[in-house]
Structure formats: structure tokens, C-alpha cells
């Protein structure tokens, strides 16, 4: 957890399975479109052959991450979201 001027940001992971395996996962896994304030994408892990990718986010809430992803790739992927406990996670 990181604290900025009294605001607590939490870490979240997301996993995205392509619905149409004919699309390129590398093209869809790019989240460069207008990230909201107080939201950071730390890492993206792409599995080309399996047609999915995972992301590590830092944001105010998991709802913020879900909203952004659903408007960005919602029609192209089935997505799942997880809380990440920064105190027990090994990097």
C-alpha cells in the first residue's frame, strides 16, 4: 500500500482472456488510452499462445480498475479481478 497525502492506493490484478482468438493479444493488451487520475498500470504479462494477459494495477478502488477495463477492452475480453495484499505478496 502506498500513501500519498492521506490517500491510500491499493494493488489489484486483472486477467483478460480474448473472446476471439483471431485477434492479436499484443494489440489488445495495450492500455495507453487515458488512464484515470490516481490509477497506475505497473505491469502487463502477455501469454500469446494462450490468448490472455494479466495486469498489475494501483488504484483507489477495484471498481475504478473494472470500469476502465470494461470501457477499454470489455467487448474483446472476459476479465477477472483480484485484490493484491501488498503485505504478503512476494515480488
CORQUI-V970147 format. One record per residue. SS is DSSP state (H for helix, E for strand, - for the rest). PHI is phi in radians with two decimals (none if undefined). OMEGA is omega in whole degrees, 0 to 359 (999 if undefined). Layout:
BEGIN
ss: (SS/SS)
phi: (PHI/PHI)
omega: (OMEGA/OMEGA)
END
This chain:
BEGIN
ss: (-/E/E/E/-/-/E/E/E/E/E/E/E/E/E/E/E/E/-/-/-/-/-/-/H/H/H/H/-/-/-/-/-/-/-/-/-/-/E/E/E/E/E/E/E/E/E/-/-/-/-/E/E/E/E/E/E/E/E/-/-/H/H/H/H/H/H/H/H/H/H/H/H/-/-/-/E/E/E/E/E/E/E/E/-/-/-/-/-/-/-)
phi: (none/-2.04/-2.01/-2.09/0.80/1.39/-1.74/-1.79/-1.77/-1.98/-1.82/-2.41/-1.98/-2.34/-2.22/-2.30/-1.73/-1.10/-1.42/-2.07/-1.23/-1.33/-1.37/-1.49/-1.11/-1.14/-1.31/-1.41/-1.38/-1.72/-1.88/-1.92/-1.58/0.75/-1.10/-1.11/-1.02/1.12/-2.44/-2.23/-1.69/-1.51/-2.65/-2.28/-2.01/-1.85/-2.03/-1.08/-1.13/-1.47/1.30/-2.50/-2.56/-2.18/-2.33/-2.01/-2.03/-2.23/-2.78/-1.11/-2.51/-1.21/-1.07/-1.11/-1.14/-1.07/-1.09/-1.08/-1.18/-1.12/-1.44/-1.63/-2.28/-0.98/-1.44/-1.87/-2.44/-1.67/-2.05/-2.21/-2.29/-2.46/-1.37/-2.06/-1.51/-1.19/-1.45/-2.02/-1.42/-1.86/-1.64)
omega: (178/180/176/176/176/180/180/175/179/179/180/174/176/176/187/178/178/176/179/184/175/178/178/180/179/179/183/186/180/179/179/185/169/174/178/173/179/177/183/172/183/185/171/180/186/177/189/184/181/177/175/177/180/181/173/185/169/185/177/184/176/176/178/179/180/180/181/183/181/178/183/183/185/180/187/186/165/187/174/186/183/171/177/179/184/181/181/182/176/182/999)
END
